[in-house]
Amino acid sequence: MDAFAAQRELVAKACRIIGNLGLTKAATGHISARCDGGFLVRARGRDEVGVRYTTAGEIIRVDGDGEKLDGPDGLKAPQEVFIHSWLYRMRPEVNSVVHVHPKTVVLFTITEKQILPIFGAYDPTGLRLAVEGPALYDRAILIKNDLLGEEFAAAMGRARICLMRGHGITTVGPTVEEATLAAIKINELAEMNYEAYLLGTPRSISDEDIKTFIPGYGREDGGNTASDGAMPPLMGNVRSSWRYYATLAGEN
Ligand SMILES: [Zn+2]
């Protein structure tokens, strides 16, 4: 009996949702979940079929340094496993990491355009992400060793989302569902901003209106940090949002 079966299935499902929603390019990208002795992560290698078609058998277990502990011979930890290992090492509040390459978000990393808080009631979660402001990792390289993993995690700091210039995004959460929804929501926010820039000059909504959604807005930390340093919840309805996007992606 595989003690990690349910967790493997959840990570695989998150991969399929992200893939089906078009949030990453070809086979690339990986999602992980912290587990006993290390973490579970989507593997790469000759036996993989791509994020969109990920099965639980492609979710391998690695130790805290990213070294493979189990899984088929034709699969190994992704080159960029160091994104995951360093975030788990440096951030005890993080239990899941998503790393993907969504085109529209990447466009914002390669221009001087900012992702702005352009809506409120349209999608309060997207507003929260815009106000929190994603971190930026300014290099376009693969995070393929411990030195770069540490550098990347330091650049991300306490942020929920990190944009990676000319590369992709990394999101984190206390659960697989929240880390995945953060990736979906930053992509939706970026798509809306992108279209607004095409149509004209987007402008941010007022501080007063932002405050109705994020009461701590305007404080030094932007209302983004709870007293224990944890991230505030991404949204109030994680379960129903998860169910919605899973269904949209053909799951269930
Ligand atoms: Zn990457």
Boltz pocket constraint, residues with backbone or C-beta under 6 A from the ligand:
constraints:
  - pocket:
      binder: B
      contacts: [[A, 80], [A, 99], [A, 100], [A, 101], [A, 167], [A, 168]]
      max_distance: 6.0
